[in-house]
């Protein structure tokens, strides 16, 4: 039976043949992610607990002998074409992401060669599942294939973050790129955003992760994301530390009345969220779904009340999920202001859960949600697409080893 991944691979393969007249040499993929807990902690030097999901950007590619990159997006039905020796920014569009990655890679001293490619993504865009990071890491992996440089997952994550920060102009933390680079099947990854050390954390037995798309979208560049980041920096400065990760709960409680009320709320969220994230990792190691769900609930309430990045639709989705049988806990995920929520659900009740939540949410909001049970998958990888009569399969050459091992 053909899977969704097989259909995507067929599309990028056929698209490559149509546009470039020959089969692709290979394929690369890089996944999106859902963050189980640890929101707005990454740029504060804290901890995050995401998992790479079975939604990804796929690129069929063939190396070129020159410095030209031609990349066609099936999602936008457009082709980006640029010379690696003459990278220029234009009006913001999807094509600035591969240019930004090229700029960051070359700026780090890597020598790049051109390639032809066709890309398609099944990570919902603008939903808080890091479609941009998936695109960046897939692009970096494609450059690795074409140029022959050694793949270093944490280094590639940092360079892709640099591309998004300094070329695209979105001041994201490093979490999205890191999990797309180092994700591991069956596990979330606890990431220390200060030193990028990682630890594999198994998903609780008998529980699955539901990603619940509210049908609303937000634009990070135009949102309050950068404002929240500045408020966190102001809070850190008030405590005389580099980042809020360095402020203990007791130190915060001793000085919280000296902070501006808004800054106080932002700091309270970040400091408590870091502690919740570490506690969640311990709960997962013990297989304690109930405790993990409780921490997820607390995280959402803090994001809603102290960090103020939720929305009416996200709150409705979370409350609907919490009231549905089988739900251990639910929270918004991603930067906020729209997009997705995430729930930890009893595996035996998952099918009934998705149907009930979708129907209840639609009745309450008038919006049609998309709810998916997502599996934890491996990070950025490359491989080939093999056909055996009527059977097709993705065959990885190598899956990028995680430093968590």
ZATITOR-393479 format. One record per residue (C-alpha): x, y, z. Coordinates in pm, whole numbers, padded with zeros to 5 digits, always signed. Example, Ala and Ser with C-alpha at 12.3 -4.5 7.8 and 13.67 -1.06 7.14 Angstrom:
BEGIN
+--------+--------+--------+
:     xx :     yy :     zz :
+--------+--------+--------+
: +01230 : -00450 : +00780 :
: +01367 : -00106 : +00714 :
+--------+--------+--------+
END
This chain:
BEGIN
+--------+--------+--------+
:     xx :     yy :     zz :
+--------+--------+--------+
: +00000 : +00000 : +00000 :
: +00139 : +00339 : -00097 :
: +00206 : +00570 : +00197 :
: +00181 : +00948 : +00206 :
: +00561 : +00961 : +00192 :
: +00563 : +00740 : -00117 :
: +00320 : +00974 : -00291 :
: +00537 : +01276 : -00209 :
: +00845 : +01101 : -00341 :
: +00664 : +01008 : -00660 :
: +00565 : +01371 : -00708 :
: +00913 : +01519 : -00658 :
: +01068 : +01242 : -00871 :
: +00824 : +01297 : -01158 :
: +00863 : +01671 : -01122 :
: +01240 : +01639 : -01150 :
: +01220 : +01430 : -01465 :
: +00973 : +01676 : -01618 :
: +01188 : +01981 : -01549 :
: +01540 : +01847 : -01587 :
: +01501 : +01557 : -01831 :
: +01661 : +01283 : -01621 :
: +01595 : +01097 : -01295 :
: +01726 : +01258 : -00975 :
: +02047 : +01126 : -00823 :
: +01891 : +01099 : -00477 :
: +01645 : +01248 : -00232 :
: +01682 : +01437 : +00093 :
: +01423 : +01489 : +00362 :
: +01405 : +01692 : +00680 :
: +01113 : +01679 : +00923 :
: +00897 : +01938 : +01089 :
: +00849 : +01918 : +01462 :
: +00605 : +01949 : +01744 :
: +00726 : +02081 : +02077 :
: +00583 : +01880 : +02363 :
: +00683 : +02141 : +02621 :
: +00936 : +02421 : +02660 :
: +00791 : +02719 : +02473 :
: +00982 : +03047 : +02434 :
: +01263 : +02900 : +02642 :
: +01509 : +02839 : +02358 :
: +01618 : +03199 : +02305 :
: +01639 : +03233 : +02683 :
: +01913 : +02971 : +02703 :
: +01680 : +02710 : +02850 :
: +01555 : +02362 : +02767 :
: +01304 : +02240 : +02512 :
: +01148 : +01898 : +02452 :
: +01041 : +01863 : +02088 :
: +01003 : +01561 : +01864 :
: +01054 : +01540 : +01491 :
: +00728 : +01439 : +01323 :
: +00642 : +01227 : +01021 :
: +00578 : +01539 : +00810 :
: +00873 : +01672 : +00612 :
: +01021 : +01866 : +00323 :
: +01139 : +01635 : +00047 :
: +01381 : +01734 : -00230 :
: +01471 : +01529 : -00537 :
: +01805 : +01654 : -00664 :
: +02091 : +01619 : -00903 :
: +02429 : +01794 : -00862 :
: +02551 : +02042 : -01124 :
: +02904 : +02111 : -01244 :
: +02869 : +02486 : -01188 :
: +02761 : +02726 : -00913 :
: +02398 : +02754 : -01021 :
: +02104 : +02636 : -00806 :
: +01767 : +02572 : -00967 :
: +01500 : +02465 : -00721 :
: +01137 : +02419 : -00818 :
: +00869 : +02420 : -00545 :
: +00567 : +02206 : -00621 :
: +00383 : +02379 : -00337 :
: +00420 : +02723 : -00496 :
: +00460 : +02608 : -00859 :
: +00759 : +02840 : -00889 :
: +01127 : +02797 : -00962 :
: +01404 : +02976 : -00775 :
: +01729 : +03017 : -00967 :
: +02040 : +03182 : -00825 :
: +02417 : +03186 : -00856 :
: +02619 : +03094 : -00547 :
: +02875 : +03360 : -00635 :
: +02618 : +03639 : -00650 :
: +02359 : +03592 : -00375 :
: +02115 : +03881 : -00347 :
: +01808 : +03944 : -00133 :
: +01484 : +04034 : -00305 :
: +01126 : +04069 : -00186 :
: +01049 : +03809 : +00078 :
: +00930 : +03478 : -00065 :
: +00998 : +03108 : -00018 :
: +01304 : +03138 : -00242 :
: +01488 : +03347 : +00019 :
: +01518 : +03040 : +00243 :
: +01749 : +02836 : +00015 :
: +01948 : +03150 : -00066 :
: +01982 : +03223 : +00303 :
: +02106 : +02870 : +00371 :
: +02361 : +02903 : +00091 :
: +02475 : +03238 : +00233 :
: +02519 : +03093 : +00583 :
: +02701 : +02781 : +00463 :
: +02943 : +02978 : +00249 :
: +02995 : +03229 : +00527 :
: +03111 : +02945 : +00752 :
: +03387 : +02856 : +00505 :
: +03217 : +02573 : +00317 :
: +03273 : +02553 : -00058 :
: +02942 : +02492 : -00236 :
: +02849 : +02355 : -00575 :
: +02520 : +02400 : -00757 :
: +02236 : +02155 : -00799 :
: +01895 : +02112 : -00955 :
: +01605 : +02014 : -00733 :
: +01231 : +01976 : -00694 :
: +01081 : +02023 : -00348 :
: +00752 : +01946 : -00178 :
: +00650 : +01982 : +00185 :
: +00367 : +01820 : +00380 :
: +00437 : +02012 : +00702 :
: +00142 : +02252 : +00739 :
: +00280 : +02599 : +00674 :
: +00238 : +02869 : +00936 :
: +00095 : +02622 : +01186 :
: +00381 : +02628 : +01436 :
: +00526 : +02296 : +01317 :
: +00846 : +02446 : +01173 :
: +00794 : +02404 : +00801 :
: +01065 : +02667 : +00751 :
: +01323 : +02473 : +00955 :
: +01237 : +02156 : +00762 :
: +01295 : +02343 : +00436 :
: +01623 : +02489 : +00561 :
: +01764 : +02157 : +00681 :
: +01656 : +01977 : +00363 :
: +01828 : +02250 : +00162 :
: +02145 : +02220 : +00370 :
: +02138 : +01842 : +00323 :
: +02105 : +01894 : -00053 :
: +02409 : +02123 : -00051 :
: +02595 : +01855 : +00143 :
: +02520 : +01598 : -00126 :
: +02612 : +01829 : -00414 :
: +02923 : +01974 : -00251 :
: +03054 : +01670 : -00065 :
: +03112 : +01828 : +00275 :
: +03085 : +01627 : +00597 :
: +02747 : +01654 : +00768 :
: +02757 : +01784 : +01125 :
: +02398 : +01802 : +01246 :
: +02435 : +02057 : +01530 :
: +02655 : +02280 : +01315 :
: +02406 : +02265 : +01028 :
: +02124 : +02353 : +01269 :
: +02310 : +02663 : +01387 :
: +02386 : +02772 : +01032 :
: +02023 : +02727 : +00927 :
: +01915 : +02928 : +01230 :
: +02159 : +03200 : +01122 :
: +02001 : +03198 : +00777 :
: +01654 : +03247 : +00925 :
: +01770 : +03515 : +01172 :
: +01996 : +03721 : +00950 :
: +01882 : +03654 : +00592 :
: +01508 : +03590 : +00628 :
: +01472 : +03819 : +00929 :
: +01289 : +03596 : +01178 :
: +01453 : +03597 : +01521 :
: +01381 : +03232 : +01605 :
: +01573 : +03029 : +01861 :
: +01768 : +02718 : +01766 :
: +01512 : +02454 : +01869 :
: +01337 : +02416 : +01534 :
: +01653 : +02359 : +01336 :
: +01809 : +02133 : +01600 :
: +01520 : +01888 : +01621 :
: +01489 : +01875 : +01242 :
: +01859 : +01782 : +01234 :
: +01882 : +01535 : +01524 :
: +01533 : +01388 : +01574 :
: +01507 : +01018 : +01652 :
: +01234 : +00765 : +01585 :
: +01023 : +00686 : +01893 :
: +01172 : +00965 : +02099 :
: +01148 : +01329 : +02188 :
: +01479 : +01507 : +02238 :
: +01561 : +01719 : +02542 :
: +01777 : +02000 : +02406 :
: +01988 : +02232 : +02617 :
: +01971 : +02545 : +02406 :
: +02281 : +02690 : +02569 :
: +02536 : +02423 : +02476 :
: +02319 : +02223 : +02229 :
: +02370 : +01901 : +02424 :
: +02086 : +01656 : +02368 :
: +01925 : +01365 : +02546 :
: +01687 : +01112 : +02394 :
: +01364 : +01078 : +02590 :
: +01127 : +00791 : +02504 :
: +00760 : +00859 : +02446 :
: +00546 : +00709 : +02728 :
: +00419 : +00359 : +02644 :
: +00053 : +00346 : +02552 :
: +00039 : +00717 : +02468 :
: +00041 : +00897 : +02133 :
: +00083 : +01259 : +02031 :
: -00204 : +01440 : +01860 :
: -00122 : +01755 : +01665 :
: -00434 : +01972 : +01639 :
: -00431 : +02241 : +01370 :
: -00678 : +02516 : +01460 :
: -00703 : +02638 : +01101 :
: -00562 : +02978 : +01200 :
: -00225 : +03118 : +01099 :
: +00022 : +03375 : +01221 :
: +00321 : +03550 : +01065 :
: +00624 : +03551 : +01293 :
: +00792 : +03850 : +01131 :
: +00485 : +04067 : +01189 :
: +00379 : +03916 : +01521 :
: +00469 : +04002 : +01878 :
: +00746 : +03739 : +01878 :
: +01030 : +03989 : +01862 :
: +00859 : +04201 : +02128 :
: +00843 : +03902 : +02365 :
: +01210 : +03832 : +02303 :
: +01302 : +04191 : +02388 :
: +01096 : +04171 : +02708 :
: +01283 : +03857 : +02812 :
: +01616 : +04028 : +02746 :
: +01501 : +04320 : +02962 :
: +01414 : +04079 : +03242 :
: +01753 : +03908 : +03221 :
: +01926 : +04247 : +03233 :
: +01726 : +04339 : +03543 :
: +01860 : +04028 : +03716 :
: +02212 : +04094 : +03587 :
: +02238 : +03764 : +03399 :
: +02300 : +03666 : +03038 :
: +01966 : +03486 : +03001 :
: +01661 : +03397 : +03210 :
: +01786 : +03038 : +03228 :
: +02027 : +03168 : +03495 :
: +01749 : +03295 : +03724 :
: +01631 : +03050 : +03989 :
: +01274 : +03038 : +04110 :
: +01378 : +03166 : +04452 :
: +01572 : +03457 : +04299 :
: +01271 : +03550 : +04089 :
: +01033 : +03540 : +04385 :
: +01268 : +03758 : +04588 :
: +01281 : +04033 : +04325 :
: +00964 : +03998 : +04117 :
: +00799 : +04307 : +04267 :
: +01085 : +04521 : +04138 :
: +01010 : +04430 : +03777 :
: +00775 : +04610 : +03542 :
: +00444 : +04414 : +03553 :
: +00468 : +04300 : +03190 :
: +00833 : +04201 : +03220 :
: +00751 : +04018 : +03544 :
: +00487 : +03806 : +03370 :
: +00718 : +03719 : +03081 :
: +00999 : +03619 : +03317 :
: +00765 : +03412 : +03534 :
: +00659 : +03209 : +03234 :
: +01012 : +03141 : +03111 :
: +01157 : +03052 : +03451 :
: +00869 : +02818 : +03539 :
: +00860 : +02669 : +03188 :
: +01224 : +02567 : +03208 :
: +01151 : +02378 : +03529 :
: +00841 : +02217 : +03377 :
: +01043 : +02101 : +03078 :
: +01303 : +01927 : +03292 :
: +01027 : +01769 : +03500 :
: +00851 : +01652 : +03182 :
: +01165 : +01474 : +03063 :
: +01185 : +01291 : +03394 :
: +00818 : +01195 : +03372 :
: +00872 : +01053 : +03025 :
: +01169 : +00846 : +03139 :
: +00939 : +00695 : +03402 :
: +00661 : +00640 : +03147 :
: +00433 : +00866 : +03353 :
: +00177 : +00997 : +03102 :
: -00042 : +01151 : +03372 :
: +00240 : +01367 : +03509 :
: +00351 : +01469 : +03161 :
: -00006 : +01570 : +03077 :
: -00033 : +01775 : +03397 :
: +00284 : +01966 : +03307 :
: +00155 : +02027 : +02953 :
: -00164 : +02176 : +03099 :
: +00036 : +02405 : +03326 :
: +00250 : +02513 : +03030 :
: -00051 : +02621 : +02829 :
: -00200 : +02815 : +03117 :
: +00129 : +03000 : +03162 :
: +00157 : +03077 : +02790 :
: -00201 : +03203 : +02791 :
: -00187 : +03414 : +03107 :
: +00176 : +03519 : +03162 :
: +00333 : +03513 : +02815 :
: +00007 : +03605 : +02642 :
: +00075 : +03432 : +02312 :
: -00230 : +03209 : +02287 :
: -00550 : +03290 : +02098 :
: -00922 : +03229 : +02129 :
: -00897 : +02938 : +01884 :
: -00595 : +02781 : +02055 :
: -00768 : +02809 : +02392 :
: -01083 : +02652 : +02249 :
: -00886 : +02364 : +02100 :
: -00697 : +02299 : +02422 :
: -01009 : +02311 : +02640 :
: -01195 : +02083 : +02401 :
: -00909 : +01831 : +02405 :
: -00881 : +01837 : +02784 :
: -01252 : +01752 : +02822 :
: -01232 : +01460 : +02578 :
: -01182 : +01105 : +02714 :
: -00830 : +00974 : +02669 :
: -00653 : +01311 : +02695 :
: -00372 : +01326 : +02951 :
: -00296 : +01694 : +02879 :
: -00297 : +01957 : +02605 :
: -00128 : +02286 : +02526 :
: -00064 : +02529 : +02244 :
: +00262 : +02461 : +02064 :
: +00490 : +02686 : +01863 :
: +00536 : +03061 : +01893 :
: +00165 : +03121 : +01938 :
: -00101 : +03360 : +01805 :
: -00246 : +03078 : +01593 :
: -00145 : +02745 : +01446 :
: -00146 : +02421 : +01640 :
: -00203 : +02269 : +01980 :
: -00065 : +01936 : +02096 :
: -00220 : +01670 : +02318 :
: -00093 : +01353 : +02482 :
: -00358 : +01086 : +02430 :
: -00425 : +00729 : +02537 :
: -00337 : +00523 : +02228 :
: -00645 : +00303 : +02265 :
: -00874 : +00607 : +02251 :
: -00687 : +00807 : +01988 :
: -00926 : +00747 : +01699 :
: -01232 : +00843 : +01903 :
: -01040 : +01140 : +02046 :
: -00959 : +01291 : +01706 :
: -01316 : +01260 : +01583 :
: -01471 : +01403 : +01898 :
: -01229 : +01696 : +01927 :
: -01266 : +01788 : +01560 :
: -01644 : +01791 : +01580 :
: -01660 : +01984 : +01908 :
: -01406 : +02244 : +01797 :
: -01586 : +02303 : +01468 :
: -01919 : +02348 : +01646 :
: -01766 : +02601 : +01885 :
: -01556 : +02806 : +01641 :
: -01701 : +02745 : +01295 :
: -01352 : +02646 : +01179 :
: -01262 : +02306 : +01036 :
: -00955 : +02169 : +01216 :
: -00703 : +01912 : +01103 :
: -00604 : +01663 : +01370 :
: -00324 : +01415 : +01314 :
: -00171 : +01144 : +01528 :
: +00200 : +01199 : +01466 :
: +00490 : +00960 : +01511 :
: +00838 : +01061 : +01622 :
: +01076 : +01026 : +01331 :
: +01444 : +01061 : +01242 :
: +01610 : +01389 : +01157 :
: +01755 : +01511 : +00827 :
: +01855 : +01222 : +00604 :
: +01924 : +01128 : +00245 :
: +01839 : +00825 : +00039 :
: +01688 : +00691 : -00276 :
: +01341 : +00603 : -00393 :
: +01328 : +00245 : -00514 :
: +01053 : +00085 : -00716 :
: +00981 : -00289 : -00704 :
: +00705 : -00349 : -00956 :
: +00402 : -00194 : -00791 :
: +00582 : -00146 : -00458 :
: +00782 : +00166 : -00383 :
: +00984 : +00256 : -00078 :
: +01212 : +00520 : +00069 :
: +01557 : +00368 : +00130 :
: +01786 : +00585 : +00343 :
: +02155 : +00581 : +00261 :
: +02230 : +00720 : +00605 :
: +02023 : +00876 : +00877 :
: +02209 : +01156 : +01048 :
: +02342 : +01035 : +01381 :
: +02218 : +01228 : +01679 :
: +02468 : +01352 : +01939 :
: +02215 : +01222 : +02189 :
: +02340 : +00869 : +02126 :
+--------+--------+--------+
END
